[in-house]
Amino acid sequence: MTDGTAPRRRGRPARTAAAQGPDTRARILDAARTEFAERGYDKTTMRGIARAACVDAALVHHYFGTKDDVFAAAIEVSFEPALALTAILQETGAGGDALAGIGERMAAHFIGVWEDPVSRTPLLAIVRSALTNEAAAAVLRGFVLRRLLERLAAELDVPDPRLRAELAAAQMIGIAVLRYVIEVEPLASADPQEIVRLVAPTLQNYFTAAPPPA
């Protein structure tokens, strides 16, 4: 004997849960960023994200599908390449030369984003996960490297702009891993402005140095 209630379809959230709207979706994304940042991609589960967001796991699948999808969505909403490019490529110097001081601007912007606890969480999720999982590494290549570095390279009127942009990114990602992920001293406790001061000339060299003679 039944109570007359239509059976719930497997894999779909109840109508009342699905109707909670964008606030529920945003809550899931917030929980996903925290889970990925603290646990990395491999140890994060859809059930764990649901538990952290206080929703049913079926609701996470309803909004995002797979773990790859929720990871990509959590990172995408946190990453705004246009803002980074504006900060790095602002015209300065004689004649509005975009390369004048670009090393210092890139270092200052990058360290500033990592020093902000709000933006540090999704960045930790990207780096920790990409180090151990190919799916997460693919997201890093797509959302960070392609959408930022390719656009940055397109603005550089120098030989091998893509290679130069990637070398600069490698320098900053290496600093991020040692300072914020592994927390190697004394780098982990160094003053952010001192890091910018020491790193900026190297980044500037990547973007402006003439290639060696053939």
JOJOSUL-V639152 format. One record per backbone hydrogen bond with DSSP energy under -1.0 kcal/mol. NH is the residue of the N-H (numbers start at 0). CO is the residue of the C=O. E is the energy in kcal/mol with one decimal. If there is no record, write none. Layout:
((NH | CO | E) (NH | CO | E))
This chain:
((11 | 8 | -1.5) (17 | 13 | -2.6) (18 | 14 | -1.6) (19 | 16 | -1.6) (24 | 20 | -1.5) (25 | 21 | -2.8) (26 | 22 | -2.1) (27 | 23 | -2.2) (28 | 24 | -2.2) (29 | 25 | -2.4) (30 | 26 | -2.3) (31 | 27 | -2.6) (32 | 28 | -2.5) (33 | 29 | -1.9) (34 | 30 | -2.6) (35 | 31 | -2.9) (36 | 32 | -2.1) (37 | 33 | -2.3) (38 | 34 | -2.7) (39 | 35 | -1.8) (48 | 44 | -2.2) (49 | 45 | -2.4) (50 | 46 | -2.7) (51 | 47 | -2.3) (52 | 48 | -2.0) (54 | 49 | -2.5) (58 | 55 | -1.4) (60 | 56 | -1.8) (61 | 57 | -2.1) (62 | 58 | -2.0) (63 | 59 | -2.3) (64 | 60 | -1.8) (65 | 63 | -1.1) (69 | 65 | -2.0) (70 | 66 | -2.3) (71 | 67 | -2.4) (72 | 68 | -2.3) (73 | 69 | -2.4) (74 | 70 | -2.0) (75 | 71 | -2.7) (76 | 72 | -1.9) (77 | 74 | -1.1) (83 | 79 | -1.4) (84 | 80 | -2.8) (85 | 81 | -2.0) (86 | 82 | -2.1) (87 | 83 | -2.3) (88 | 84 | -2.9) (95 | 92 | -2.0) (99 | 96 | -1.1) (101 | 98 | -1.6) (104 | 100 | -2.1) (105 | 101 | -2.5) (106 | 102 | -2.3) (107 | 103 | -2.7) (108 | 104 | -2.5) (109 | 105 | -2.6) (110 | 106 | -2.6) (111 | 107 | -2.1) (112 | 108 | -2.2) (113 | 109 | -2.0) (114 | 110 | -2.2) (119 | 115 | -2.2) (120 | 116 | -1.1) (122 | 118 | -1.4) (123 | 119 | -2.8) (124 | 120 | -1.9) (125 | 121 | -2.1) (126 | 122 | -2.6) (127 | 123 | -2.5) (128 | 124 | -1.5) (129 | 125 | -2.6) (130 | 126 | -1.5) (131 | 128 | -1.2) (132 | 128 | -1.6) (136 | 132 | -2.2) (137 | 133 | -2.3) (138 | 134 | -1.5) (139 | 135 | -2.1) (140 | 136 | -2.5) (141 | 137 | -2.2) (142 | 138 | -3.1) (143 | 139 | -1.8) (144 | 139 | -2.0) (145 | 140 | -2.8) (146 | 141 | -1.1) (147 | 143 | -1.5) (148 | 144 | -1.1) (149 | 144 | -1.2) (151 | 147 | -2.4) (152 | 148 | -3.0) (153 | 149 | -1.6) (154 | 151 | -1.2) (155 | 152 | -1.4) (157 | 155 | -1.1) (163 | 159 | -2.2) (164 | 160 | -2.4) (165 | 161 | -2.3) (166 | 162 | -2.4) (167 | 163 | -2.2) (168 | 164 | -2.1) (169 | 165 | -2.6) (170 | 166 | -1.9) (171 | 167 | -1.9) (172 | 168 | -2.9) (173 | 169 | -2.2) (174 | 170 | -1.7) (175 | 171 | -2.2) (176 | 172 | -2.5) (177 | 173 | -2.2) (178 | 174 | -2.8) (179 | 175 | -2.5) (180 | 175 | -1.1) (181 | 176 | -3.3) (183 | 177 | -3.1) (187 | 183 | -2.8) (194 | 190 | -1.8) (195 | 191 | -2.3) (196 | 192 | -2.3) (197 | 193 | -2.0) (198 | 194 | -2.4) (199 | 195 | -2.5) (202 | 198 | -1.9) (203 | 199 | -2.8) (204 | 200 | -2.0) (205 | 201 | -1.8) (206 | 202 | -1.7) (207 | 203 | -1.7) (208 | 204 | -2.2))
